[in-house]
Amino acid sequence: MNPSDVVMLYKLAKGSEAIWNELWHGGKEDLGEANIQDSSSCLWEVKVRKTGYRGRYLKIKSKTGSSRKMRASADNYKPGEYLSITPDEWEVFYLLAHNGNDIKLYTCAKSILDRFVRK
């Protein structure tokens, strides 16, 4: 295969990723992330996401010595598989992702996260 064919295939593949995300997820949006320590001093990475298919959700991953992962939905996506959160709780994490130095937001997010971790 010559270099121009490789370049053309690479450009096509890059464009198809956006199309795939639009079809599969209904337009996935990565809205930010925040690192939060729970009451046991374990660090968690919380990614704030939104898709047309899943709605508003959080991807929560332990950053302290374990590989524990959780997902939480504000729009009742897959109850039982995703933890249930309110739209206001999802909004707290969204705001924290964009205002990481706000102690009130951090404290509120920490109390919500503690509830998830205890489950």
GILIN-V565534 format. One record per backbone hydrogen bond with DSSP energy under -0.5 kcal/mol. CO is the residue of the C=O (numbers start at 0). NH is the residue of the N-H. E is the energy in kcal/mol with one decimal. If there is no record, write none. Layout:
co->CO nh->NH e->E
co->CO nh->NH e->E
This chain:
co->1 nh->4 e->-0.7
co->1 nh->5 e->-1.7
co->2 nh->6 e->-2.5
co->3 nh->7 e->-2.2
co->4 nh->8 e->-2.5
co->5 nh->9 e->-2.4
co->6 nh->10 e->-2.3
co->7 nh->11 e->-2.2
co->8 nh->12 e->-2.5
co->9 nh->13 e->-2.2
co->10 nh->14 e->-1.8
co->11 nh->15 e->-1.9
co->12 nh->16 e->-1.2
co->13 nh->17 e->-0.8
co->14 nh->18 e->-1.3
co->15 nh->19 e->-2.9
co->16 nh->20 e->-2.5
co->17 nh->21 e->-2.0
co->18 nh->22 e->-2.5
co->19 nh->23 e->-3.3
co->20 nh->24 e->-2.1
co->20 nh->26 e->-1.2
co->21 nh->25 e->-0.9
co->24 nh->51 e->-0.9
co->24 nh->52 e->-2.0
co->28 nh->30 e->-0.8
co->28 nh->49 e->-1.6
co->31 nh->47 e->-3.0
co->33 nh->35 e->-0.5
co->33 nh->45 e->-3.1
co->35 nh->43 e->-2.7
co->37 nh->40 e->-1.9
co->41 nh->37 e->-2.6
co->42 nh->62 e->-3.3
co->42 nh->63 e->-0.7
co->43 nh->35 e->-2.8
co->43 nh->45 e->-0.6
co->44 nh->46 e->-0.6
co->44 nh->60 e->-2.4
co->45 nh->33 e->-2.2
co->46 nh->48 e->-0.6
co->46 nh->58 e->-2.2
co->47 nh->30 e->-2.4
co->47 nh->31 e->-0.6
co->48 nh->56 e->-2.1
co->49 nh->28 e->-2.9
co->50 nh->54 e->-1.8
co->54 nh->50 e->-1.9
co->55 nh->73 e->-2.9
co->55 nh->74 e->-0.6
co->56 nh->48 e->-2.6
co->57 nh->59 e->-0.6
co->57 nh->71 e->-1.9
co->58 nh->46 e->-3.0
co->59 nh->69 e->-2.8
co->60 nh->44 e->-3.0
co->62 nh->64 e->-0.7
co->67 nh->61 e->-2.8
co->69 nh->59 e->-3.2
co->70 nh->82 e->-3.2
co->71 nh->57 e->-2.6
co->72 nh->84 e->-2.3
co->75 nh->78 e->-0.6
co->77 nh->80 e->-1.7
co->77 nh->81 e->-2.6
co->81 nh->79 e->-0.9
co->82 nh->72 e->-2.9
co->85 nh->89 e->-2.2
co->86 nh->90 e->-2.1
co->87 nh->91 e->-1.6
co->88 nh->92 e->-1.4
co->89 nh->93 e->-2.1
co->90 nh->94 e->-2.9
co->91 nh->95 e->-2.4
co->92 nh->96 e->-2.1
co->93 nh->97 e->-0.8
co->94 nh->97 e->-0.7
co->94 nh->98 e->-1.1
co->98 nh->101 e->-2.2
co->100 nh->102 e->-0.8
co->101 nh->105 e->-2.3
co->102 nh->106 e->-2.5
co->103 nh->107 e->-2.1
co->104 nh->108 e->-2.8
co->105 nh->109 e->-2.5
co->106 nh->110 e->-1.8
co->107 nh->111 e->-1.8
co->108 nh->112 e->-2.8
co->109 nh->113 e->-2.5
co->110 nh->114 e->-1.3
co->111 nh->115 e->-1.5
co->112 nh->116 e->-2.5
co->113 nh->117 e->-1.8
co->114 nh->118 e->-0.5
co->115 nh->118 e->-1.1
